[in-house]
């Protein structure tokens, strides 16, 4: 006996059909010949193929005969499914429960969940209890798995045994979600449309999974990768955002400001959907143009090329005259030397008048060390009177030294000159100190004896 010939005859469906439809096999020409052909077809072909070819698409069978065959097929199929359900219940009750599973994937006790949020599936001849949301999330993660930009869907597995979920349990999960109004992830829905076949899923829904891969790739970018992509964007779209990033400018700031455009750039270059490519290209160019319009000098550094190294002094600066006179007697390296005495800003006119005055009074470089303190004091007073009379036209004849600050500063100057003479300072340095001291008196007599001025009319843009 050919077993291949009778492989469909030995199944439960045919046994039920034989009980419901009785035909005399002695004479093939007696009785209903069409019904006999219909019944014997199930012994050779799969039942749904017979239903489709012999009933639905058979042009030689009348509509009344088709209705009769459909009724017979439905009754047999109904009884068959009842037996299957009884068998499933029996097997389920006899299958041991996996007592080791007491917690969900977040280590929460399964008892805190309602029954509607849990599902029991038979895997590896044991009953495993799953939280529906956890199982759906695991399936979604497996299906959207990717390597860099490219998607590589994986067959979902049992999280407790690492064994692939069976075909019937995938269907059970999908039906359970539909019946209980659970939200089904798109990837699992497309997997169902592909009859839970990974190869069909790749062929039919590759563009969808490519978008998921791009999003996952972007979310896992390292800092160095972001730097490289931003450099590519600035180079490729330099006609829209012609920024010149200074080498000393911290690139972490550039990444912070422009990292949100990387996702647009990735979709423009790697998406498989033309509509998404065009949409993200427009968003990328618009975002870059808007950023450049609002930050045209982004990435630049204003460098100060001045070689001046102005050191601090113990006494405050007195401002009042042009800046270029400060450095008139400075060294060739353009550095202001440290000095315990305050710097005085003076005009060239006052310096020349003091030099002439010292020349006419007999002060020279050879005998300045022998000048007596009283003589110096008289010369200082004389020079102060002359300078004051040249400045103050309203009171030419008299100068009153009633201001204690002026008087004290004059005596301090005298002491400084005496100290210089006692310490044998070289002639040139003493002459300069003497002239500077004369200028101090001129400034004080002119009314500039306050330590700081809130208004500097000669400000040239430098920060001292």
Residue pairs with C-beta under 8 A, 6 or more apart in sequence:
5 43
5 44
6 43
8 14
8 42
8 43
8 44
8 45
8 46
8 47
9 42
9 43
12 80
12 83
13 42
13 47
13 76
13 77
13 80
14 42
14 43
16 76
16 79
16 80
16 83
17 39
17 42
17 72
17 76
20 72
20 75
20 76
20 79
21 35
21 39
21 72
23 31
23 32
23 35
23 36
23 39
24 30
24 31
28 36
34 61
34 65
35 68
35 69
37 54
38 50
38 54
38 55
38 69
38 72
41 50
41 54
42 50
45 53
47 73
47 77
51 73
54 61
54 69
55 61
55 66
55 69
55 70
55 73
56 66
58 66
61 69
91 122
92 122
92 127
95 122
95 125
95 126
95 127
96 125
96 126
96 127
97 126
97 127
97 129
98 126
98 127
98 128
98 129
98 160
100 160
101 110
101 128
101 129
101 160
102 109
102 110
103 109
103 110
104 110
104 113
104 131
104 134
105 131
105 134
105 138
105 159
106 134
110 118
110 129
110 131
113 131
116 180
117 131
117 132
117 133
118 129
118 130
118 131
118 132
119 129
119 130
119 132
119 135
119 172
119 173
119 176
120 127
120 128
120 129
120 130
121 127
121 128
121 130
121 165
121 169
121 172
121 173
122 128
122 169
123 158
123 161
123 163
123 165
123 166
123 169
124 158
124 161
124 163
128 158
128 160
128 161
132 173
132 176
132 177
132 180
132 182
134 159
135 159
135 173
136 173
136 177
136 182
136 184
136 185
136 188
137 185
138 156
138 157
138 159
139 156
139 165
139 173
139 185
139 187
139 188
139 191
140 185
140 187
140 188
142 153
142 154
142 155
142 156
142 157
143 153
143 154
143 156
143 187
143 188
143 190
143 191
143 201
143 209
144 151
144 153
144 187
144 209
144 212
144 213
144 216
145 151
145 152
145 153
145 154
146 152
146 209
146 212
146 213
146 216
146 217
148 213
148 217
149 210
149 213
149 214
149 217
149 266
149 270
150 210
150 213
151 202
151 206
151 209
151 210
151 212
151 213
153 187
153 198
153 201
153 202
153 209
154 198
155 164
155 165
155 198
156 164
156 165
156 170
157 163
157 164
157 165
158 164
158 165
165 173
167 196
170 191
170 192
170 196
171 196
174 184
174 188
174 192
176 182
177 183
177 184
178 184
186 208
187 208
187 209
187 212
190 201
190 204
190 205
190 208
191 201
193 204
194 200
194 201
194 204
194 205
202 209
206 272
207 271
207 272
207 273
210 270
210 271
210 272
211 267
211 271
211 273
211 276
214 263
214 266
214 267
214 270
214 271
215 263
217 266
218 262
218 263
218 266
221 229
221 262
223 252
223 255
226 255
226 259
226 262
227 251
227 255
229 262
229 265
229 266
230 254
230 255
230 258
230 259
230 262
232 265
233 258
233 261
233 262
233 265
233 284
233 288
234 241
234 243
234 245
237 284
237 285
237 288
240 285
240 288
240 289
240 292
241 288
241 289
241 291
241 292
242 292
243 292
243 298
243 299
244 299
244 300
245 251
245 254
245 299
246 299
246 300
246 301
248 301
249 299
249 300
249 301
254 298
254 299
257 291
257 295
257 298
258 291
260 287
261 284
261 287
261 288
263 280
264 280
264 281
264 283
264 284
264 287
265 284
267 276
267 277
267 280
268 277
268 280
268 281
268 284
271 277
271 280
291 298
292 298
306 462
307 333
307 334
308 334
308 335
308 336
309 334
309 335
309 336
310 335
310 336
310 464
311 335
311 336
311 337
311 338
312 338
313 338
313 339
313 340
313 341
313 342
313 343
314 340
315 340
315 341
315 342
316 342
316 451
316 452
317 342
317 343
317 464
318 342
318 343
318 344
318 345
318 443
318 448
318 451
319 345
319 452
319 453
319 456
319 458
320 345
320 443
320 448
320 453
320 458
321 345
321 346
321 347
321 458
322 345
322 347
322 458
323 345
323 458
323 460
323 462
325 345
325 346
325 347
325 348
326 336
326 343
326 345
327 334
327 336
329 432
330 336
330 337
331 337
336 343
341 416
341 436
344 436
344 439
344 440
344 443
346 439
346 442
346 443
350 387
350 439
350 442
351 435
351 439
353 386
353 387
353 390
354 383
354 435
354 438
354 439
354 442
355 435
357 379
357 382
357 383
357 386
357 438
358 379
358 431
358 434
358 435
358 438
361 379
361 382
363 371
363 379
363 434
365 427
365 428
365 431
366 427
368 421
368 427
368 430
368 431
368 434
369 421
369 424
369 427
369 430
371 417
371 421
373 414
373 417
373 418
376 414
376 417
377 410
377 414
380 410
380 413
380 414
380 437
380 438
380 441
383 438
383 441
383 442
384 399
384 410
384 438
384 441
384 442
384 445
385 399
387 438
387 441
387 442
387 445
387 446
388 399
388 442
388 445
388 446
389 396
389 397
389 399
391 442
391 445
391 446
392 445
392 446
399 445
401 407
401 410
403 444
403 449
405 444
405 449
406 444
406 445
406 449
409 440
409 441
409 444
409 449
410 441
410 444
413 437
413 440
413 441
416 433
416 437
417 430
417 433
417 434
417 437
420 429
420 430
420 433
421 430
425 433
443 449
